[in-house]
Amino acid sequence: MSLVQQRAPLSHEEEYKYAEMAMKWYGWGSPIGLGILLVALAAAAVLARIAVYGF
């Protein structure tokens, strides 16, 4: 039994739907993007504090 499934090509509407879903998930508005942004802002704040006040 083969594990590879043969599928029919996607229609243009289906391709657009999946592309739009991928862009929403991986952009800055996604949970992953927002998490990375918050960590980067926190790191920048800590580095700025160290630069101004020292340890």
Secondary structure, DSSP 4 states (H G I P E B T S, - for coil): --SPPP-PPPPHHHHHHHHHHHHHHHSTTSHHHHHHHHHHHHHHHHHHHHHHH--
